[in-house]
Amino acid sequence: MSLSETRPTSPGGQANLSGSFVQLLLRGLLAGLLAGLLAGAVAFVVGEPHIDSAIAIEEAAAEATDHDHGAAAGVEAHSHGDDAEVSRTGQKAGLFLATSLAGLALGALYAAVLHFARRYTDLPGWKLALTGAGAAWLAIDAVPFFKYPANPPAVGDPDTINERTLWWFAAVVLGLVAIAVAVAVAKTLANQDLHTVRIVGPLIAFLVVVGLGYLVMPTIDEVSDDFPASLLWQFRVASFTVQVTLWAALGFIFALLTERAARVRAVA
């Protein structure tokens, strides 16, 4: 398919997601940027207060350690906090930059995947955009989150960060594999007369793959018994909300831009 082709067709001959690869890429970048800014706003409102609370707990624990182990440990701990490369004010200011860059990157990847996927489906462009965003959220965020949920700054052993990061990436791969298996099952059952079979089959396949993966991967729990359970729960809910916001906004904005482009093309 050439870059200049503007009306790709599905195997059934029906027009689906229209536009060249470059047009889809620009659409994905714009949608990703807007989604990233929105996710940043949500993170600032619902996430940052919980991070501040977790940091306060961490600092209180450090002060208690200073008191128990003498002035030398106290000087080291306080100098670590004072000499931090980026202050909390700087981190909050950079939050929107970080989420915008993440949105741009995800938007570009999302558009590239849709460009490939539109060759194999009869779904209209807006439905493909929403379905793709939902599948991406399941694979990249939901599957890793329910196995290795996000933890606030005061939780976690710095010595295990590499191990935890590798297992998180493994969970992302698991999610992608589960989505691929579900899509393959859906195609296999596409000619079934029973709608329930066509719906339940891919869902069961997805859950089976994820469940087996969860059993194989180790459980990592570094939350201390004295860490407030309510704060941990609130932080994880906030983190989950930010990711849902990012992918939902990306999908809906891309779908809106797709419908708008289709109308402009139809009028022209």
Summary of the structure (lengths in Angstrom):
residues: 268
radius of gyration: 22.6
end to end distance: 22.9
largest distance: 77.1
contacts: 815
relative contact order: 0.16
helix: 78%
strand: 1%
